[in-house]
Amino acid sequence: MDKLSRELFARACKVIPAGVNSPVRAFRSVGENGPFFVGRGEGAYLYDIDGNRYLDYVCSWGPLILGHNPPGLRQALEEALGRGTSYGAATGQEVELAELLVKTVPSLEMVRLVSSGTEAAMSAVRLARGFTGRSRIIKFEGCYHGHGDSFLVKAGSGGATFGVPDSAGVPAELSGLTLAVPYNDTAALEQAFADWGESVAAVIVEPVAANMGVVPPAPGFLQEVREICSNYGALLIFDEVITGFRLAPGGAQEYFGITPDLTCLGKIIGGGLPVGAFGGRAEIMKQLSPLGPVYQAGTLSGNPLSVAAGLFTLKSLVEDPPYRELERKAQRLEQGFRENIANLGLKASLNRVGSLLTLFFTGGPVTDFASARQSDTAAFGKYFHGMLQRGVFVAPSQFEACFVSTALTDEMIGLTVEANRQSLESCLK
């Protein structure tokens, strides 16, 4: 930390727990005594308040697929701002965004907007329980669906970072309704249904796990999960808060050709502003109040500024899809990283799906939460600081994803690969 960030962090710690408003931002898992503080973002770069510039592969943890402050976004926000900031009443743009989501995402017949991905997942699970009349849910170890009580059972993301996958404050009676099985293990899922199938309302899954680091689904895994849910009358919920509009316009369900019953969205659909959504088959969604008995509400749901940013971003992605170019850039990044690992003889592996990737400091393949946790987090911390010192900001945790944005150029990717080589070399010293 440089001087201004250090001073601001000292102030923050007096009024905010650990000085940050989301745990991973504290940089504790990479051995730092505090984070840098951002001054602004532009294109592929972040600038901190001390004047340092970083190529940004965190991208606000995924929403900024177009980079920081893309051309046209400010105008869209200024136009929305000129009309007001919040109304507590419906707007035409909410309808336009919902129509675009329904048109683009295969599983959506109806959708409701909320204010975050966490809220979307919480609401989807409540709806699944209300629709089926069942109480239990099944999640996969290492998958993170926000900080709702039902999900903090063998969770990924910040829970994995700090080695505390279960949270204090979650009643045992409630966590007992969540069953956790290993990701990519359909035999374990079958057994869970054999034991508890009549009481399972839904299975919720990240179709590409991205909160224990990036872990792709094994061939056939998602298809088998779909079949098992159908066989037992349970709903399948895809948590596409990260993968939605990142892997394809229709998200992972388009990318892999699997249709869930309910889908959770967030991040990219708000273009960098707080927003979430959940949706699915009309017969399920019509159980929501005021049409049905499942209650869900939100004062700022469909906030006009968030909707304006979301519409700008999604129209950019749908009207001029960047996915082939994102794949090319991410593939080049992956190839450079792999060559560096091989040339240096390091015990490290890399997982990538589309524009999501994670470098794991472990010699073996990472296919689930157990293998991800074999990573050498101390080595990752050293690597993180090496990249930061060389002007590249990757996720400050072994158990997170790096995101490729359209703002990255080939020259920037080349600089990143060279920074990766030098940082990996430093891990050998």
C-alpha positions as CSV (number, residue, x, y, z in Angstrom):
1,M,0.0,0.0,0.0
2,D,1.2,3.5,-0.9
3,K,0.7,6.5,1.3
4,L,-2.7,7.7,0.4
5,S,-4.3,4.2,0.3
6,R,-2.7,3.5,3.7
7,E,-4.1,6.6,5.3
8,L,-7.5,6.0,3.8
9,F,-7.5,2.4,5.0
10,A,-6.7,3.5,8.5
11,R,-9.7,5.8,8.4
12,A,-11.9,3.0,7.0
13,C,-11.0,0.5,9.7
14,K,-12.4,2.9,12.3
15,V,-15.9,2.9,10.7
16,I,-16.1,-0.2,8.5
17,P,-15.4,-3.8,9.7
18,A,-11.9,-4.6,8.4
19,G,-12.1,-1.4,6.4
20,V,-14.0,-2.9,3.5
21,N,-17.6,-3.6,2.5
22,S,-17.0,-7.1,1.0
23,P,-14.4,-9.4,2.6
24,V,-12.2,-10.4,-0.3
25,R,-11.4,-6.7,-0.9
26,A,-9.4,-6.6,2.3
27,F,-6.5,-8.5,0.5
28,R,-6.0,-10.5,3.7
29,S,-5.8,-13.9,1.9
30,V,-2.8,-12.6,-0.1
31,G,-0.9,-11.5,3.0
32,E,-1.4,-7.8,2.6
33,N,-2.1,-5.4,5.5
34,G,-4.7,-3.5,3.4
35,P,-5.9,-2.9,-0.1
36,F,-5.2,-0.1,-2.5
37,F,-8.1,2.4,-3.0
38,V,-9.4,3.1,-6.5
39,G,-9.5,6.6,-7.9
40,R,-11.1,5.8,-11.2
41,G,-11.3,3.3,-14.0
42,E,-11.0,3.8,-17.8
43,G,-11.1,1.1,-20.4
44,A,-8.9,-1.9,-19.3
45,Y,-7.2,0.1,-16.5
46,L,-7.8,0.9,-12.9
47,Y,-6.0,3.9,-11.3
48,D,-5.5,4.0,-7.5
49,I,-5.5,7.2,-5.5
50,D,-1.7,7.1,-5.3
51,G,-1.4,7.4,-9.0
52,N,-0.6,3.7,-9.8
53,R,-2.2,2.1,-13.0
54,Y,-3.2,-1.5,-13.2
55,L,-4.5,-3.7,-16.1
56,D,-7.7,-4.9,-14.5
57,Y,-8.7,-8.6,-14.6
58,V,-11.1,-8.3,-11.7
59,C,-13.5,-6.1,-13.6
60,S,-15.7,-5.4,-10.5
61,W,-15.8,-9.3,-10.1
62,G,-17.3,-9.8,-13.5
63,P,-19.8,-7.1,-14.5
64,L,-17.5,-5.0,-16.6
65,I,-17.3,-7.2,-19.7
66,L,-16.9,-4.0,-21.8
67,G,-14.3,-2.5,-19.5
68,H,-14.5,0.6,-17.4
69,N,-16.6,3.5,-18.6
70,P,-17.2,2.3,-22.2
71,P,-18.2,4.9,-24.8
72,G,-21.9,5.6,-24.6
73,L,-22.6,4.4,-21.1
74,R,-22.1,7.8,-19.5
75,Q,-24.7,9.3,-21.9
76,A,-27.2,6.5,-21.1
77,L,-26.8,7.2,-17.4
78,E,-27.0,10.9,-17.8
79,E,-30.2,10.6,-19.7
80,A,-31.7,8.4,-17.0
81,L,-30.4,10.6,-14.3
82,G,-32.1,13.6,-15.9
83,R,-35.4,11.9,-15.4
84,G,-34.8,11.0,-11.7
85,T,-33.0,8.4,-9.6
86,S,-35.8,6.3,-8.1
87,Y,-39.6,6.3,-8.2
88,G,-41.1,3.4,-6.3
89,A,-43.2,2.8,-9.4
90,A,-42.9,1.0,-12.7
91,T,-41.1,2.4,-15.7
92,G,-41.0,1.5,-19.4
93,Q,-37.3,0.6,-19.3
94,E,-37.9,-2.1,-16.8
95,V,-40.3,-3.7,-19.3
96,E,-37.7,-3.3,-22.1
97,L,-35.0,-4.9,-20.0
98,A,-37.3,-7.8,-19.1
99,E,-38.3,-8.3,-22.7
100,L,-34.6,-8.4,-23.7
101,L,-33.8,-11.0,-21.0
102,V,-36.7,-13.2,-22.0
103,K,-35.8,-13.0,-25.7
104,T,-32.1,-13.8,-25.1
105,V,-31.9,-16.3,-22.2
106,P,-33.4,-19.7,-23.3
107,S,-35.0,-20.7,-20.0
108,L,-36.8,-17.4,-19.3
109,E,-40.5,-17.0,-20.0
110,M,-41.0,-14.5,-17.3
111,V,-38.5,-12.6,-15.1
112,R,-38.4,-10.4,-12.1
113,L,-35.8,-7.7,-11.4
114,V,-34.1,-7.4,-8.0
115,S,-31.1,-5.5,-6.7
116,S,-28.3,-8.1,-6.5
117,G,-27.3,-11.6,-7.5
118,T,-27.6,-12.7,-3.8
119,E,-31.2,-11.5,-3.8
120,A,-31.9,-13.3,-7.0
121,A,-30.7,-16.6,-5.6
122,M,-32.5,-16.2,-2.3
123,S,-35.7,-15.4,-4.2
124,A,-35.3,-18.3,-6.6
125,V,-35.0,-20.8,-3.8
126,R,-38.0,-19.5,-2.0
127,L,-40.0,-19.7,-5.2
128,A,-38.8,-23.3,-5.8
129,R,-39.9,-24.2,-2.3
130,G,-43.3,-22.5,-2.8
131,F,-43.9,-24.1,-6.2
132,T,-42.9,-27.7,-5.1
133,G,-44.1,-27.6,-1.5
134,R,-40.8,-29.1,-0.5
135,S,-38.2,-27.7,2.0
136,R,-34.7,-29.0,1.1
137,I,-32.3,-27.8,-1.5
138,I,-29.1,-29.3,-2.8
139,K,-26.0,-27.2,-3.6
140,F,-22.5,-28.2,-4.7
141,E,-19.5,-27.8,-2.5
142,G,-17.5,-24.7,-3.4
143,C,-20.3,-23.1,-5.4
144,Y,-21.2,-19.7,-4.1
145,H,-24.7,-18.2,-4.4
146,G,-24.4,-15.1,-2.3
147,H,-24.5,-14.8,1.4
148,G,-28.1,-15.9,2.0
149,D,-28.4,-18.3,5.0
150,S,-29.4,-21.3,2.9
151,F,-26.2,-21.0,0.8
152,L,-23.4,-20.7,3.4
153,V,-22.9,-24.4,3.6
154,K,-19.6,-25.5,2.1
155,A,-19.6,-22.3,0.1
156,G,-16.9,-20.9,-2.2
157,S,-15.7,-17.3,-2.7
158,G,-14.9,-15.4,0.5
159,G,-15.8,-18.5,2.6
160,A,-13.1,-20.5,0.8
161,T,-10.7,-17.6,0.9
162,F,-10.7,-17.5,4.7
163,G,-11.0,-21.2,5.2
164,V,-14.5,-20.9,6.9
165,P,-17.0,-22.3,4.4
166,D,-19.8,-22.2,7.0
167,S,-20.8,-18.9,8.7
168,A,-21.7,-18.1,12.3
169,G,-25.2,-16.7,12.6
170,V,-26.8,-19.3,10.4
171,P,-29.2,-21.5,12.5
172,A,-28.5,-25.2,12.4
173,E,-32.2,-25.8,11.7
174,L,-31.9,-23.8,8.5
175,S,-28.6,-25.1,7.3
176,G,-29.9,-28.6,7.9
177,L,-32.2,-28.0,5.0
178,T,-29.3,-27.6,2.6
179,L,-27.5,-30.6,1.3
180,A,-24.0,-30.2,-0.2
181,V,-22.5,-32.6,-2.6
182,P,-19.2,-32.5,-4.5
183,Y,-19.2,-30.5,-7.8
184,N,-18.9,-32.8,-10.9
185,D,-20.0,-35.8,-8.9
186,T,-23.4,-37.1,-10.2
187,A,-23.1,-40.3,-8.2
188,A,-23.2,-38.2,-5.0
189,L,-26.1,-36.2,-6.3
190,E,-28.0,-39.5,-7.1
191,Q,-27.3,-40.7,-3.6
192,A,-28.6,-37.5,-2.0
193,F,-31.8,-37.8,-4.0
194,A,-32.1,-41.5,-3.1
195,D,-31.9,-40.4,0.6
196,W,-33.9,-37.2,0.5
197,G,-35.5,-36.9,-2.9
198,E,-39.1,-36.5,-1.8
199,S,-38.2,-33.5,0.2
200,V,-35.8,-31.7,-2.3
201,A,-37.3,-28.6,-3.9
202,A,-34.4,-27.7,-6.1
203,V,-30.8,-28.2,-7.0
204,I,-28.9,-24.9,-7.4
205,V,-25.6,-24.9,-9.3
206,E,-23.1,-22.6,-11.0
207,P,-23.0,-24.2,-14.5
208,V,-19.4,-23.1,-14.5
209,A,-18.1,-22.9,-11.0
210,A,-16.3,-19.6,-10.6
211,N,-16.1,-19.0,-6.8
212,M,-13.7,-21.8,-5.9
213,G,-11.6,-20.5,-8.8
214,V,-12.9,-21.5,-12.3
215,V,-13.9,-25.1,-12.4
216,P,-15.6,-26.3,-15.6
217,P,-18.4,-28.9,-15.6
218,A,-17.2,-32.3,-16.6
219,P,-18.5,-33.6,-19.9
220,G,-22.1,-34.7,-19.4
221,F,-22.3,-33.4,-15.8
222,L,-24.9,-30.7,-16.4
223,Q,-27.0,-33.0,-18.6
224,E,-27.1,-35.6,-15.8
225,V,-28.0,-33.0,-13.2
226,R,-30.9,-31.9,-15.5
227,E,-32.1,-35.5,-15.8
228,I,-31.8,-36.3,-12.1
229,C,-33.9,-33.2,-11.2
230,S,-36.5,-34.1,-13.7
231,N,-36.7,-37.7,-12.5
232,Y,-37.3,-36.6,-8.9
233,G,-39.6,-33.7,-9.6
234,A,-37.1,-31.1,-8.3
235,L,-36.4,-27.8,-10.0
236,L,-33.0,-27.1,-11.5
237,I,-31.7,-23.6,-10.8
238,F,-28.8,-22.2,-12.8
239,D,-26.9,-19.5,-10.9
240,E,-25.7,-17.5,-13.9
241,V,-24.8,-14.4,-12.0
242,I,-21.3,-14.8,-13.3
243,T,-21.8,-16.7,-16.6
244,G,-24.9,-14.9,-17.7
245,F,-24.1,-12.9,-20.9
246,R,-20.4,-13.7,-20.4
247,L,-20.1,-17.1,-22.1
248,A,-22.8,-16.3,-24.7
249,P,-25.8,-14.0,-25.0
250,G,-27.9,-16.7,-23.5
251,G,-25.2,-17.6,-20.9
252,A,-24.0,-21.0,-19.9
253,Q,-27.4,-22.6,-20.7
254,E,-26.9,-21.5,-24.3
255,Y,-23.2,-22.4,-24.3
256,F,-23.9,-26.0,-23.0
257,G,-27.4,-26.5,-24.4
258,I,-29.1,-27.2,-21.0
259,T,-32.4,-25.5,-20.0
260,P,-32.9,-25.1,-16.3
261,D,-36.3,-24.4,-14.6
262,L,-35.1,-21.1,-13.0
263,T,-32.2,-18.9,-13.7
264,C,-30.5,-16.3,-11.5
265,L,-28.8,-13.3,-13.1
266,G,-26.7,-10.3,-12.0
267,K,-23.4,-8.6,-12.6
268,I,-23.3,-8.0,-16.4
269,I,-27.1,-7.3,-16.6
270,G,-26.5,-4.1,-14.6
271,G,-23.5,-2.9,-16.5
272,G,-21.6,-2.1,-13.3
273,L,-24.6,-0.9,-11.3
274,P,-26.4,-3.0,-8.6
275,V,-29.0,-5.2,-10.2
276,G,-30.1,-8.9,-10.3
277,A,-32.9,-10.9,-11.8
278,F,-34.5,-14.3,-11.5
279,G,-36.8,-16.0,-13.9
280,G,-38.0,-19.2,-15.6
281,R,-41.1,-21.0,-16.7
282,A,-44.3,-18.9,-16.5
283,E,-46.1,-21.4,-14.4
284,I,-43.4,-21.2,-11.8
285,M,-43.0,-17.4,-11.9
286,K,-46.8,-16.9,-11.6
287,Q,-46.5,-18.2,-8.1
288,L,-45.0,-14.9,-7.1
289,S,-47.0,-12.2,-5.3
290,P,-49.4,-10.6,-6.2
291,L,-50.3,-13.5,-8.6
292,G,-49.5,-16.2,-6.2
293,P,-48.6,-17.0,-2.6
294,V,-44.8,-16.6,-2.7
295,Y,-43.9,-13.2,-1.4
296,Q,-40.9,-11.2,-2.8
297,A,-40.5,-7.4,-3.0
298,G,-37.8,-4.7,-3.3
299,T,-37.9,-0.9,-2.9
300,L,-35.1,-0.4,-5.5
301,S,-35.9,-3.3,-7.8
302,G,-35.7,-2.1,-11.4
303,N,-33.9,1.1,-10.3
304,P,-33.9,3.3,-13.4
305,L,-30.1,4.0,-13.3
306,S,-29.3,0.3,-13.0
307,V,-31.8,-0.6,-15.8
308,A,-30.3,2.1,-18.1
309,A,-26.8,0.7,-17.6
310,G,-28.0,-2.8,-18.0
311,L,-29.9,-2.0,-21.3
312,F,-26.8,-0.2,-22.7
313,T,-24.6,-3.2,-21.9
314,L,-26.9,-6.0,-23.0
315,K,-27.8,-4.2,-26.3
316,S,-24.0,-3.9,-26.9
317,L,-23.5,-7.6,-26.4
318,V,-26.6,-8.8,-28.3
319,E,-26.3,-6.4,-31.3
320,D,-22.6,-6.8,-31.8
321,P,-21.6,-10.0,-30.0
322,P,-17.9,-9.9,-28.9
323,Y,-17.7,-13.5,-27.8
324,R,-15.5,-14.8,-30.6
325,E,-13.0,-12.0,-30.0
326,L,-13.2,-12.6,-26.2
327,E,-12.5,-16.3,-26.8
328,R,-9.5,-15.4,-28.9
329,K,-8.0,-13.1,-26.3
330,A,-8.6,-15.4,-23.4
331,Q,-7.1,-18.3,-25.4
332,R,-4.0,-16.2,-26.1
333,L,-3.8,-15.4,-22.4
334,E,-4.2,-19.0,-21.4
335,Q,-1.6,-20.2,-23.9
336,G,1.0,-17.6,-22.6
337,F,0.4,-18.6,-19.0
338,R,0.7,-22.3,-19.8
339,E,3.9,-21.8,-21.7
340,N,5.3,-19.9,-18.7
341,I,4.3,-22.7,-16.3
342,A,5.8,-25.3,-18.5
343,N,9.1,-23.4,-19.1
344,L,9.6,-22.8,-15.4
345,G,8.6,-26.3,-14.4
346,L,6.1,-25.0,-11.8
347,K,3.5,-27.0,-10.0
348,A,0.5,-25.0,-11.2
349,S,-2.5,-25.6,-13.4
350,L,-5.0,-23.4,-15.2
351,N,-8.7,-23.7,-15.9
352,R,-10.5,-21.6,-18.4
353,V,-14.0,-21.5,-19.8
354,G,-14.5,-18.6,-22.3
355,S,-13.4,-15.3,-20.8
356,L,-13.1,-16.8,-17.2
357,L,-9.9,-18.3,-16.0
358,T,-8.0,-19.2,-12.8
359,L,-4.3,-20.1,-12.3
360,F,-4.2,-22.6,-9.4
361,F,-1.0,-23.2,-7.5
362,T,-1.4,-27.0,-7.4
363,G,0.2,-29.7,-9.4
364,G,-2.9,-31.7,-10.1
365,P,-6.0,-30.9,-12.1
366,V,-8.7,-28.9,-10.3
367,T,-12.1,-30.5,-10.8
368,D,-14.0,-29.7,-7.5
369,F,-13.7,-27.9,-4.2
370,A,-11.5,-30.6,-2.6
371,S,-8.9,-30.3,-5.4
372,A,-9.1,-26.5,-5.4
373,R,-8.3,-26.4,-1.7
374,Q,-5.0,-28.3,-2.4
375,S,-3.7,-25.1,-3.8
376,D,-0.7,-23.4,-2.2
377,T,-2.3,-20.1,-1.1
378,A,1.0,-18.7,0.2
379,A,2.5,-19.1,-3.3
380,F,-0.6,-17.5,-4.8
381,G,-0.2,-14.5,-2.4
382,K,3.4,-14.1,-3.6
383,Y,2.3,-14.3,-7.2
384,F,-0.5,-11.8,-6.7
385,H,1.9,-9.2,-5.3
386,G,4.3,-9.9,-8.2
387,M,1.5,-9.2,-10.7
388,L,0.4,-6.1,-8.8
389,Q,3.9,-4.7,-8.7
390,R,4.1,-5.2,-12.5
391,G,0.9,-3.3,-13.1
392,V,-1.6,-6.2,-13.3
393,F,-4.5,-6.6,-10.9
394,V,-5.8,-10.1,-10.6
395,A,-8.3,-11.4,-8.1
396,P,-6.8,-11.1,-4.5
397,S,-7.7,-14.7,-3.7
398,Q,-6.7,-18.1,-5.1
399,F,-10.4,-19.0,-5.1
400,E,-11.7,-16.5,-7.6
401,A,-11.8,-15.9,-11.3
402,C,-10.0,-13.6,-13.6
403,F,-12.2,-11.9,-16.2
404,V,-11.2,-10.9,-19.7
405,S,-12.9,-7.7,-21.0
406,T,-13.4,-6.4,-24.5
407,A,-11.2,-3.4,-23.5
408,L,-8.1,-5.5,-23.5
409,T,-5.8,-5.3,-26.5
410,D,-3.4,-7.8,-27.8
411,E,-0.6,-5.6,-26.6
412,M,-2.1,-5.6,-23.1
413,I,-2.4,-9.3,-23.1
414,G,1.3,-9.6,-24.1
415,L,2.3,-7.4,-21.2
416,T,0.1,-9.5,-18.9
417,V,1.8,-12.7,-20.1
418,E,5.3,-11.2,-19.5
419,A,4.2,-10.0,-16.0
420,N,3.0,-13.5,-15.4
421,R,6.3,-15.0,-16.3
422,Q,8.3,-12.6,-14.1
423,S,5.8,-13.1,-11.2
424,L,6.0,-16.9,-11.5
425,E,9.8,-16.7,-11.5
426,S,9.7,-14.7,-8.3
427,C,7.7,-17.6,-6.7
428,L,10.7,-19.9,-7.3
429,K,13.1,-17.7,-5.4
